[in-house]
């Protein structure tokens, strides 16, 4: 999910629902995508997207 002011606000407002729907920690999912760990199950990964790069955020919720 792209880390924007709007999505961070939604993330804060619905933190409990998102955590129950996507229980795996983002850091575990990022490690699995990198091939260093098994897939942990449903996960929500925040990302900062720029024209030349994408940076995954390994915490559960991006802050403002």
C-alpha positions as CSV (number, residue, x, y, z in Angstrom):
1,X,0.0,0.0,0.0
2,X,1.4,3.4,-0.9
3,X,2.3,5.5,2.1
4,X,0.4,8.8,1.7
5,X,-1.3,11.1,4.2
6,X,-4.7,9.6,3.2
7,X,-3.7,6.0,3.5
8,X,-1.9,6.6,6.8
9,X,-5.0,8.2,8.2
10,X,-7.1,5.2,7.1
11,X,-4.5,2.9,8.6
12,X,-4.7,4.6,11.9
13,X,-8.5,4.7,11.9
14,X,-8.8,1.0,11.0
15,X,-5.7,-0.4,12.7
16,X,-7.5,-3.2,14.5
17,X,-9.4,-4.4,11.4
18,X,-6.2,-4.3,9.3
19,X,-4.2,-6.1,11.9
20,X,-6.8,-8.9,12.1
21,X,-7.1,-9.1,8.3
22,X,-3.3,-9.0,7.7
23,X,-1.8,-10.6,10.8
24,X,1.7,-11.3,9.4
25,X,4.3,-8.7,10.3
26,X,5.4,-6.6,7.3
27,X,9.1,-7.3,8.0
28,X,8.4,-11.0,7.7
29,X,6.6,-10.5,4.3
30,X,9.4,-8.3,3.0
31,X,12.0,-11.0,4.0
32,X,9.9,-13.6,2.1
33,X,9.7,-11.4,-1.0
34,X,13.5,-11.1,-0.8
35,X,13.8,-14.9,-0.6
36,X,15.3,-15.0,2.9
37,X,12.3,-16.4,4.7
38,X,9.1,-18.4,4.1
39,X,5.9,-16.6,3.3
40,X,4.3,-15.6,6.6
41,X,0.7,-15.4,5.4
42,X,-1.5,-12.4,4.8
43,X,0.4,-9.2,5.3
44,X,0.0,-5.5,4.5
45,X,3.2,-3.8,3.4
46,X,3.5,0.0,3.2
47,X,5.7,1.5,0.6
48,X,7.1,4.9,-0.3
49,X,7.0,5.2,-4.1
50,X,9.1,7.7,-6.0
51,X,9.8,8.0,-9.7
52,X,13.1,6.1,-9.4
53,X,12.6,3.8,-6.5
54,X,10.3,2.0,-4.1
55,X,11.1,1.6,-0.4
56,X,9.2,-1.0,1.6
57,X,8.4,0.1,5.2
58,X,8.9,-2.8,7.6
59,X,6.7,-1.5,10.5
60,X,3.0,-2.2,10.8
61,X,1.8,1.3,10.2
62,X,3.5,4.3,8.5
63,X,3.5,7.5,10.6
64,X,2.8,11.0,9.4
